[in-house]
């Protein structure tokens, strides 16, 4: 256990000298904000006085994970400091590639991968296929450690289970899940002539589980994942998720706590030269249309945070996929996510087999893979350097003249900007060959 991360993370006793703590029979987990650098003992004393106990504490960023059975804990700590995802109505599922076209198989011969061709990854592999010194953290739902395409790439010592942030270290191989395994295959599936090949097949991956069994990412798991990456030598993080409770779309009363907690964790990782690549989401939403006064609780997290490379999805025709969110200033680059009606989805690994899936979840790992190729070519490059090189190497895509996907005569989304930078594609389509040759 790394001392700076979760030192002394056992439960703290709840102080209740007057017997004032109430219990509703439900142990509830909260994310609580403290002053960065506050000693653990001080944070524990404050939460105990309000009928809570610290399960995990990240003093370096002032974020605590607190358990309490008292229904008034969050109110007493303050709504601007304490938040419980468990108490929120789970109205919207985290993007998990719901639009699928399953094509399972038993390790088929390698087929033509349009997605690799679109970003010129195969040409880039002549120059570099990545490096085992570069580790990409797959913050997701778990990676199948036994999949023949991924077994050699998986780094179990850097993998973790952040569904239990109080004790994330693994004693057994990470659990495999379809979504996380699919993402991992896009990044680093072996170049062995079977099944599929990843964008950076010689790189390594760390499986950091942050998606729970219901398909949600709660802020406490995301914080754990980014801090883990920062403190375990991970170079690039792929985040094909939106944090539940970040209130994308502002459909219910929001809280500023989830965004602030994750922002601190992402900043901590970025300062330690971990590049975060994130999907913009499948909500087909203009992410820049949120009124300024609501942005504190309406952001798409982590994709909207500073220092994050935000990725939109295109189909085989290199046009923005209908499901992909967008927005001028909200998208940095675009990458293959697939579109069923114009040529199909992205084929990759799932436990024991292969499957084709569409989504911005599939677009982000293409960019994470190119970042891994860049890190192999430029081992001294930091997160800001990798981000700049990715965006400078992108192939500009102009706004479509006609974006009427359902041919009803109305535009389905408005693309603002110009050829070199716009709301659909940011700086353009990620380009592996240009990235590794510039």
C-alpha positions in Angstrom: 0.0 0.0 0.0 1.4 3.4 -1.0 1.7 5.5 2.2 0.9 8.8 0.5 -2.4 7.5 -0.9 -4.3 5.7 1.8 -2.1 5.6 4.9 -4.0 4.5 7.9 -7.2 4.1 6.0 -9.0 1.9 8.5 -12.4 3.1 9.8 -12.4 5.9 12.4 -14.6 5.7 15.4 -17.7 7.8 15.3 -17.8 10.3 18.2 -21.3 10.5 19.6 -20.9 11.6 23.3 -24.4 12.9 23.6 -26.0 10.0 21.7 -27.1 12.5 19.0 -26.2 10.3 16.0 -29.3 8.9 14.3 -29.3 5.8 12.1 -31.7 4.9 9.4 -30.3 1.4 8.9 -28.4 2.4 5.7 -24.7 2.8 5.7 -24.2 5.5 3.1 -21.0 6.6 1.4 -20.2 10.2 0.8 -17.5 12.2 -1.0 -16.4 15.0 1.3 -14.2 18.0 0.5 -11.6 19.3 2.9 -8.8 21.8 2.6 -5.9 20.2 0.5 -3.2 19.1 2.9 -5.4 18.8 5.9 -4.0 16.0 8.1 -6.0 12.8 8.2 -6.5 13.0 11.9 -8.2 16.5 11.6 -10.5 15.3 8.8 -11.4 12.2 10.8 -12.2 14.3 13.9 -14.4 16.6 11.9 -16.4 13.8 10.3 -16.7 11.9 13.5 -18.2 14.9 15.2 -20.9 14.8 12.5 -21.5 11.0 12.8 -19.3 9.8 10.0 -16.2 7.6 9.7 -13.4 8.0 7.1 -13.0 5.0 4.8 -10.3 6.5 2.6 -8.6 9.9 2.6 -6.6 11.7 0.0 -4.9 14.4 2.0 -2.9 15.6 -0.9 -6.1 16.9 -2.6 -8.4 17.2 0.4 -10.9 14.6 -0.6 -12.3 12.1 1.9 -14.5 9.0 1.4 -16.8 8.9 4.4 -19.4 6.3 5.6 -22.3 7.3 7.8 -25.6 5.7 8.8 -26.9 9.1 10.0 -29.3 10.5 7.3 -28.4 14.1 8.5 -24.7 13.7 7.9 -24.6 15.4 4.5 -26.7 18.3 5.7 -24.5 18.9 8.7 -21.3 18.8 6.7 -22.9 21.1 4.1 -24.2 20.4 0.6 -21.2 22.3 -0.9 -18.9 19.8 0.8 -20.6 16.4 1.1 -22.3 14.4 -1.6 -23.6 10.8 -1.7 -24.2 9.2 -5.1 -26.1 6.4 -3.3 -28.8 8.9 -2.4 -29.3 10.2 -5.9 -32.0 9.0 -8.3 -30.1 7.0 -10.9 -32.0 8.3 -13.9 -29.3 8.0 -16.6 -26.9 5.2 -17.1 -23.2 6.0 -17.8 -22.4 5.6 -21.4 -21.5 2.0 -21.9 -21.7 1.5 -25.6 -25.4 0.6 -25.6 -25.6 0.7 -29.4 -24.1 -2.7 -30.2 -23.9 -5.0 -33.1 -22.5 -8.2 -31.6 -20.3 -10.4 -33.7 -18.9 -13.0 -31.3 -16.3 -15.5 -32.4 -13.7 -18.0 -31.2 -10.5 -16.1 -32.1 -11.1 -15.5 -35.8 -8.5 -14.7 -38.4 -7.7 -11.0 -38.3 -10.1 -9.0 -40.4 -9.7 -5.6 -42.0 -10.1 -3.0 -39.2 -11.5 0.1 -40.8 -10.9 2.0 -37.6 -7.1 1.4 -37.7 -7.0 2.3 -41.3 -8.9 5.6 -40.7 -6.3 6.8 -38.2 -3.3 5.3 -40.2 -2.3 3.2 -37.2 -1.0 0.3 -39.4 1.4 2.7 -41.2 2.5 4.1 -37.8 3.3 0.5 -36.6 6.1 0.4 -39.2 7.8 3.2 -37.1 6.6 2.1 -33.6 4.1 -0.3 -32.1 4.5 1.3 -28.6 6.7 0.2 -25.7 6.3 -2.0 -22.7 7.7 0.9 -20.7 4.5 2.9 -21.4 1.4 2.0 -19.3 -2.1 3.0 -20.2 -4.6 2.9 -17.3 -8.0 1.7 -18.5 -10.4 3.3 -15.9 -13.4 1.2 -16.7 -15.4 -1.9 -15.7 -12.5 -4.3 -15.6 -10.3 -6.1 -18.2 -10.4 -9.9 -18.9 -6.9 -10.9 -17.8 -7.2 -14.2 -19.6 -8.1 -13.0 -23.0 -5.3 -14.2 -25.4 -5.1 -10.7 -27.0 -4.6 -9.0 -23.7 -2.9 -11.4 -21.3 0.7 -10.3 -22.2 -0.2 -6.6 -22.0 -1.9 -6.5 -18.7 0.1 -5.2 -15.8 -1.5 -6.6 -12.6 0.7 -4.7 -10.2 -0.6 -1.4 -11.5 -4.2 -2.6 -11.7 -6.7 -1.8 -9.0 -10.3 -2.1 -7.8 -11.5 1.4 -7.0 -15.0 0.2 -6.2 -13.3 -0.3 -2.8 -11.2 2.9 -2.6 -10.4 2.1 1.1 -8.4 -1.0 -0.2 -7.9 -0.8 -4.0 -4.9 -3.1 -4.3 -5.6 -6.4 -6.1 -4.6 -9.8 -4.7 -6.1 -11.7 -7.7 -6.1 -10.9 -11.5 -8.6 -8.1 -12.3 -12.2 -9.1 -13.1 -13.1 -8.9 -16.8 -16.1 -7.1 -18.2 -17.2 -6.6 -21.8 -17.0 -2.8 -21.8 -13.6 -2.5 -20.1 -12.2 -5.4 -22.1 -13.4 -3.9 -25.4 -11.7 -0.6 -24.6 -8.5 -2.3 -23.6 -8.4 -4.2 -26.9 -8.6 -1.0 -28.9 -5.6 0.3 -27.1 -3.3 -2.7 -26.9 -4.6 -6.0 -28.4 -1.7 -8.1 -29.6 -0.5 -7.8 -33.1 -0.5 -11.6 -33.6 -2.5 -12.1 -36.8 -5.7 -13.1 -35.0 -8.8 -11.3 -34.0 -7.9 -7.6 -33.7 -4.8 -5.4 -33.2 -4.6 -2.5 -30.9 -3.5 1.0 -31.7 -0.4 0.5 -29.5 0.0 -3.3 -29.3 3.4 -3.2 -27.7 2.2 -1.0 -24.8 1.0 -2.2 -21.4 -2.4 -1.7 -19.8 -3.5 -1.4 -16.2 -7.0 -2.4 -15.4 -8.4 0.2 -12.9 -12.0 -0.7 -12.1 -14.2 2.3 -11.5 -17.5 1.2 -13.1 -19.8 -0.6 -10.7 -22.1 -3.5 -11.4 -25.0 -1.2 -12.4 -22.9 0.5 -15.0 -22.3 3.7 -13.0 -19.1 5.6 -12.1 -19.5 7.3 -8.7 -17.2 10.2 -7.9 -15.4 8.3 -5.1 -14.4 5.6 -7.5 -13.2 8.1 -10.1 -11.1 10.0 -7.5 -9.5 6.8 -6.5 -8.7 5.9 -10.1 -7.0 9.1 -11.0 -5.0 9.3 -7.8 -4.0 5.6 -8.2 -2.8 6.4 -11.7 -0.8 9.4 -10.5 1.0 7.3 -7.8 1.6 4.1 -9.7 3.6 5.1 -12.7 0.7 5.2 -15.3 1.5 7.4 -18.3 -1.9 7.7 -20.0 -5.4 7.2 -18.6 -8.4 6.3 -20.7 -11.8 7.4 -19.3 -14.6 6.1 -21.5 -17.2 7.2 -18.9 -19.1 10.1 -17.5 -19.2 10.4 -13.7 -22.7 9.7 -12.4 -24.1 12.7 -10.6 -22.2 15.2 -12.7 -25.7 16.1 -13.9 -25.0 16.3 -17.6 -28.2 17.9 -19.0 -29.2 19.4 -15.7 -32.2 17.1 -15.4 -32.3 17.3 -11.6 -30.9 19.3 -8.7 -27.2 19.1 -8.9 -24.2 19.3 -6.5 -20.9 21.0 -7.1 -19.1 18.3 -5.0 -18.6 15.5 -7.6 -17.1 17.9 -10.2 -14.8 19.5 -7.7 -13.6 16.2 -6.2 -12.8 14.7 -9.6 -11.3 18.0 -10.8 -8.8 17.8 -7.9 -7.9 14.2 -8.7 -7.4 14.9 -12.4 -5.3 17.9 -11.6 -3.2 15.8 -9.3 -2.7 13.2 -12.0 -1.9 15.9 -14.6 0.7 17.5 -12.4 2.4 14.1 -12.2 2.4 13.9 -16.0 -0.5 11.5 -16.4 -2.4 12.4 -19.6 -6.1 11.9 -19.3 -8.1 11.0 -22.5 -11.9 11.1 -22.1 -15.0 10.4 -24.2 -17.4 13.3 -24.6 -20.4 11.0 -24.2 -23.2 9.5 -26.2 -26.0 12.0 -25.3 -25.7 13.9 -28.7 -25.6 17.1 -26.5 -24.0 20.4 -27.3 -21.7 20.6 -24.3 -21.2 24.3 -24.6 -24.9 25.1 -24.5 -25.2 24.9 -20.7 -25.9 28.3 -19.2 -22.9 29.7 -17.3 -24.7 29.9 -14.0 -25.5 26.1 -14.2 -22.1 24.8 -15.3 -20.9 24.0 -11.8 -23.4 21.1 -11.6 -24.0 20.4 -15.3 -20.6 19.6 -16.7 -19.6 16.3 -18.4 -17.0 15.0 -16.0 -14.1 14.2 -16.6 -14.2 15.2 -20.3 -14.9 18.9 -19.5 -12.0 19.3 -17.0 -8.8 21.3 -17.8 -5.9 19.2 -19.0 -8.2 16.4 -20.4 -8.1 15.5 -24.1 -11.8 15.3 -25.0 -12.8 12.9 -27.8 -15.8 12.9 -30.1 -16.8 9.9 -32.3 -16.9 9.6 -36.1 -18.2 6.7 -38.3 -16.4 5.0 -41.1 -17.3 8.0 -43.3 -15.4 10.3 -41.0 -18.6 12.2 -40.2 -19.6 12.9 -36.6 -21.6 9.9 -35.3 -25.2 10.9 -34.5 -24.9 9.8 -30.9 -21.7 11.7 -30.1 -21.9 14.9 -28.0 -20.1 17.9 -29.4 -19.5 21.6 -28.9 -17.0 24.3 -29.9 -14.4 24.3 -27.2 -15.6 21.0 -25.7 -14.0 18.7 -28.3 -10.3 18.4 -28.7 -10.0 15.7 -31.3 -12.2 13.0 -33.0 -11.6 9.3 -33.5 -13.4 6.2 -34.8 -16.4 5.3 -32.7 -18.5 3.7 -35.4 -21.9 4.3 -36.9 -24.1 1.2 -37.8 -25.9 2.7 -40.8 -22.7 3.8 -42.6 -20.4 0.9 -42.3 -20.5 -0.6 -38.8 -19.1 -0.3 -35.3 -15.6 -0.9 -33.9 -14.5 -4.5 -33.4 -12.5 -5.4 -30.3 -12.1 -7.9 -27.5 -14.7 -8.9 -24.9 -14.2 -11.7 -22.4 -13.4 -14.9 -24.3 -14.4 -13.5 -27.7 -14.8 -10.4 -29.9 -17.6 -7.9 -30.5 -18.4 -4.8 -32.6 -19.7 -1.9 -30.6 -20.4 1.8 -31.3 -19.9 4.7 -29.0 -17.6 7.5 -27.9 -16.3 4.9 -25.5 -14.7 3.3 -28.5 -13.4 6.6 -29.8 -11.4 7.7 -26.7 -9.1 4.6 -26.6 -8.0 5.2 -30.1 -6.6 8.5 -28.9 -5.2 6.9 -25.7 -3.4 4.4 -28.0 -1.9 7.1 -30.2 -0.8 8.9 -27.0 0.9 5.7 -26.0 2.7 5.6 -29.3 3.9 9.2 -28.8 5.1 8.4 -25.3 7.1 5.5 -26.7 8.7 7.8 -29.2 9.2 10.7 -26.7 9.8 9.1 -23.3 10.7 12.5 -21.7 7.4 14.1 -22.8 5.0 15.1 -20.1 1.2 15.2 -20.2 1.1 18.7 -21.7 3.6 17.7 -24.4 1.6 14.6 -25.3 -1.7 16.6 -25.5 -0.1 19.2 -27.7 1.4 16.6 -30.1 -1.9 14.8 -30.4 -3.8 17.9 -31.3 -1.1 19.3 -33.7 -1.0 15.9 -35.5 -4.8 15.7 -36.0 -6.1 15.8 -39.5 -8.5 18.7 -39.9 -12.1 17.9 -40.8 -14.5 20.6 -41.9 -18.0 21.0 -40.7 -20.5 19.0 -42.8 -22.5 21.2 -45.2 -25.6 19.1 -44.5 -25.9 17.2 -41.2 -29.4 15.8 -41.7 -28.9 12.2 -40.6 -32.5 11.1 -40.7 -33.3 13.0 -43.9 -36.2 14.9 -42.4 -35.1 18.3 -43.8 -33.8 19.6 -40.4 -30.2 19.7 -39.3 -29.6 17.3 -36.4 -26.8 19.3 -34.9 -25.1 22.6 -35.5 -21.3 22.5 -36.1 -19.7 25.8 -35.2 -16.1 26.8 -36.1 -13.9 26.4 -39.1 -11.8 23.7 -40.8 -8.9 23.7 -38.4 -11.0 23.8 -35.2 -14.7 23.2 -34.8 -17.4 21.8 -32.5 -17.8 18.4 -34.2 -14.1 17.4 -34.5 -12.0 19.9 -32.4 -8.6 20.0 -34.1 -9.5 17.1 -36.3 -9.3 13.3 -36.7 -6.5 11.8 -34.6 -3.6 10.6 -36.9 -1.2 8.0 -35.7 1.2 8.2 -38.6 1.6 12.0 -38.4 1.9 11.9 -34.7 4.9 9.5 -34.7 6.7 11.0 -37.6 6.4 14.7 -36.6 
